[in-house]
Amino acid sequence: MKNTILCTLVIYLFLGLASANADTQYVTDMLVLNVRDVPYEEYNVVMRLKSNMSVEVLEKKERYFKVRTPDGKEGWVDEQYLTTSIPKTIIIVELEEKINKLEEGINELKESRGSLRNDLQSSKQKVKEIEEKANMYRQEVSLSNLKLEQVTRKYSEFVEQSNDVVEMITERDGLRATVNRLKAQEKQLQKDNTRLRSNSRWWVRFIAGGGMLLVGLIIGRLSSKRKKVFY
């Protein structure tokens, strides 16, 4: 993956820099290049260019280029010492900079990946906690359903028993009514019995009194008959 990115960057770098610097040329691989005031070797040297320096080509005369340095100085150099190709040393430096940036980006990605791993681990832990809570809730729901079934069954049994209770209550009320009626009849019988006893005692007294009177009359008559006999 890293090699693929580097190859892509190298290709992009060659294409991009070649296009952006079409009028820019570089001093080839030599130590020092003399720049003269006219396009001939026998004339005065106005400055010297080092390898890999970039110059702007202003014009061409025969085999010489008139160039301008980045600091504004101008002069003539032999065209054989200039090239439009970016020197390898510059490419290497730029690639090293790119590689450093890529390595920084990779390090950032690694740190980000580590952070993502931590977030993932934290998310997994949260998912685990949520699953545990969900299982606990499922158990509570299952237990609640079981209790609901038990309550429903007991309620059904209670309803069935309630029907029997209603019948028992009706029968109890009937028995109470019968008992109350019998108690009323008992009270009436007690009253009748009391009245009859009272009447029977009166008759007994009456008969006893009449019997005593009758006995007295009989004794009186017998006594009078005896007296007549003696006279």
QUIQUI-V362534 format. One record per backbone hydrogen bond with DSSP energy under -0.5 kcal/mol. CO is the residue of the C=O (numbers start at 1). NH is the residue of the N-H. If there is no record, write none. Layout:
# QUIQUI-V362534
CO:NH + CO:NH
This chain:
# QUIQUI-V362534
1:5 + 2:6 + 3:7 + 4:8 + 5:9 + 6:10 + 7:11 + 8:12 + 9:13 + 10:14 + 11:15 + 12:16 + 13:17 + 14:18 + 15:19 + 16:20 + 17:21 + 19:22 + 21:24 + 23:57 + 25:55 + 26:83 + 27:52 + 28:30 + 31:51 + 33:49 + 34:36 + 35:46 + 35:47 + 36:76 + 38:40 + 40:43 + 44:37 + 44:46 + 47:35 + 49:33 + 50:53 + 53:27 + 54:70 + 55:25 + 55:57 + 56:58 + 56:68 + 59:66 + 61:64 + 63:79 + 64:61 + 65:67 + 65:77 + 66:58 + 66:59 + 67:75 + 68:56 + 69:72 + 73:69 + 75:67 + 76:36 + 77:65 + 78:81 + 79:82 + 81:28 + 83:26 + 87:91 + 88:92 + 89:93 + 90:94 + 91:95 + 92:96 + 93:97 + 94:98 + 95:99 + 96:100 + 97:101 + 98:102 + 99:103 + 100:104 + 101:105 + 102:106 + 103:107 + 104:108 + 105:109 + 106:110 + 107:111 + 108:112 + 109:113 + 110:114 + 111:115 + 112:116 + 113:117 + 114:118 + 115:119 + 116:120 + 117:121 + 118:122 + 119:123 + 120:124 + 121:125 + 122:126 + 123:127 + 124:128 + 125:129 + 126:130 + 127:131 + 128:132 + 129:133 + 130:134 + 131:135 + 132:136 + 133:137 + 134:138 + 135:139 + 136:140 + 137:141 + 138:142 + 139:143 + 140:144 + 141:145 + 142:146 + 143:147 + 144:148 + 145:149 + 146:150 + 147:151 + 148:152 + 149:153 + 150:154 + 151:155 + 152:156 + 153:157 + 154:158 + 155:159 + 156:160 + 157:161 + 158:162 + 159:163 + 160:164 + 161:165 + 162:166 + 163:167 + 164:168 + 165:169 + 166:170 + 167:171 + 168:172 + 169:173 + 170:174 + 171:175 + 172:176 + 173:177 + 174:178 + 175:179 + 176:180 + 177:181 + 178:182 + 179:183 + 180:184 + 181:185 + 182:186 + 183:187 + 184:188 + 185:189 + 186:190 + 187:191 + 188:192 + 189:193 + 190:194 + 191:195 + 192:196 + 193:197 + 194:198 + 195:199 + 196:200 + 197:201 + 198:202 + 199:203 + 200:204 + 201:205 + 202:206 + 203:207 + 204:208 + 205:209 + 206:210 + 207:211 + 208:212 + 209:213 + 210:214 + 211:215 + 212:216 + 213:217 + 214:218 + 215:219 + 216:220 + 217:221 + 218:222 + 219:223 + 220:224 + 221:225 + 222:226 + 223:227 + 224:228 + 225:229 + 226:230 + 227:231
